[in-house]
Amino acid sequence: MHDKVPVYDADFYSDEFILDPLPRYAAMRALGPVIWMARHGNFALSRYHEVRDALRNHRVFSSASGVAADQFGCDFMKGNTIASDPPFHDLMRGTMIAPLSPGAIETIRPRIEHAAEILIDDLVERGSFDAIQDLARHLPLTIVTELVGLPEDGRENMLKWAAGGFDIFGVQNERGQRGVETVKDMRQYILTKATPDRLKPGSWTWRIFELAARDKIPREMCPLLVRDYIGPSLDTTIAATGQLIYQLGRNPEQFERLREDPRLIPNASNEAVRLGSPIRSLTRTVASNFETGGGVLPAGSRVMMVYASANRDEQKFENPDQFDVTRSGADHLGFGNGIHMCAGMRLARLEMDSILRALVARVARIEVDEPTIALNNTICAFATLPVTFVPARH
């Protein structure tokens, strides 16, 4: 039935697309609310309202068959929280969400804020640095990996493992194939070395095994939940933080507004997530024939939810490509929507807001050079971003 919707003949997972996505997203939106991705054999939703509504309709747009863009990736990554439907999804998410609840996040706020202040003090003294390696990765790789609780030999591999998984969530091009080997290594590590006796007592992963020991969850669920903590907890926040620094450097008047009115800081973090859209796209499988945007999606078809395009939809956002700290709504899709909305979004916002609070008190201007783009099938991020902080005078 794809012959009844517009066709877009581009490789969404090619280097060319990843390195220059914005005109391609615009072309997808211009074709219509539902399009056929000929290279991948998938439908795609690239406009805001269609993506949001599909994400909220998990009974029709199912995740249980996997969320990758090809069958191998769907089958290989199936079984964890992101690739499940209720009731299994509800049990998994309900189990993993406790350390990420509003109350739990508040208990670590002082630690995150203090670490952000020390970090920015150090970077102001250095002057010039790489915003990805030296800034965006710092809180995730120091505090968050400790909260997850893997032994040191696991903590040092979390970034590599997560990136491999996100490559598989695309298609099995060369990156996806490498990702399979990486994730196999991760799974072997979890089964053999991420054992309760080696996990940090009181950590997120340690808690999972404690629940299983008290028969609160099935023991076989433990490796899946450990994987859930490893995957999304680092890359997406690092990507959004890099985008935040880039946008503040490219838009000095917006940074000045934040310095004048720090109450706008949460808006700035949301804008970075909207414009950066750390996860470009994940898929759903249509459970029953469904009409959306004037097209019929047949049961069994796979549909790409192109968050990165939806977040720049001209029909939803005024001046969608502009970083605007006065844009108040958090109604972007950078954290997803519906039952699969990002479980760690409060932690990500806390990390970004804490960095911003430290910045506005210490930095007068942020100067950025051209970034290099990280090549990943699913994560949209910078690999490097040269930055100079011009210190504030007190």
Buried (B, 14 or more C-beta within 10 A) or exposed (E): EBEEBBEBEBBBBBEEBBEEBEEBBBBBBEBBBBBBBEBBBBBBBBBBBBBBBBBEBBEBBBBBBBBBBBBBBBEBBBBBBBBBBEEBBEBBBEBBEEBBEEEBBEEBEEBBBEBBBEBBEEBBEEEEBBBBBBBBBBBBBEBBBBBBBBBEEBBEBBBEBBBBBBBBBBBBBEBBEBBBEBBEBBBEBBEEEBEBEBBBEEBBBBBBBBBBEEEEBEEEBBBBBBBBBBBBBBBBBBBBBBBBBBBBBEBBEBBBBBBEEBEBBBBBBBBBBBBBBBBBBBBBBBBEEBEBBEBBBEEEBBBBBBBBBBBBBBEBBEEBEEBBBEBEEBEBBBBBBBBBEBBBBBBBBBBBBBBBBBBBEBBBBBBBEEBEBBBBBBBBBBBBBBBBBEEBEE
